[in-house]
Amino acid sequence: MEAVLAANPGLGALGAVLNAGVRILLPDLETSTPMETAQLWG
């Protein structure tokens, strides 16, 4: 959320419902390394 607001100055001032045609830049998110999983049963 913070990255989207940082990439789109003034977006938070538009409110929760945006008008049609408002352009929002969605920045690439950092991907994390997948965690190893352990199977507990079966």
C-alpha positions, 0 to 999 in steps of 0.5 A, spaced: 500 500 500 505 504 501 509 503 495 502 505 491 501 511 495 508 513 494 508 512 486 502 516 486 502 523 489 495 525 491 492 518 490 490 518 498 486 525 497 481 522 492 478 518 497 476 511 497 472 511 491 475 513 485 472 516 479 472 512 472 479 514 468 483 515 474 490 512 472 494 509 478 501 506 477 502 500 480 510 499 482 513 492 481 513 489 488 519 485 491 518 478 491 521 474 497 524 467 497 519 462 498 519 459 505 521 452 506 514 448 509 514 442 513 509 437 513 506 435 520 501 429 518 501 424 513 
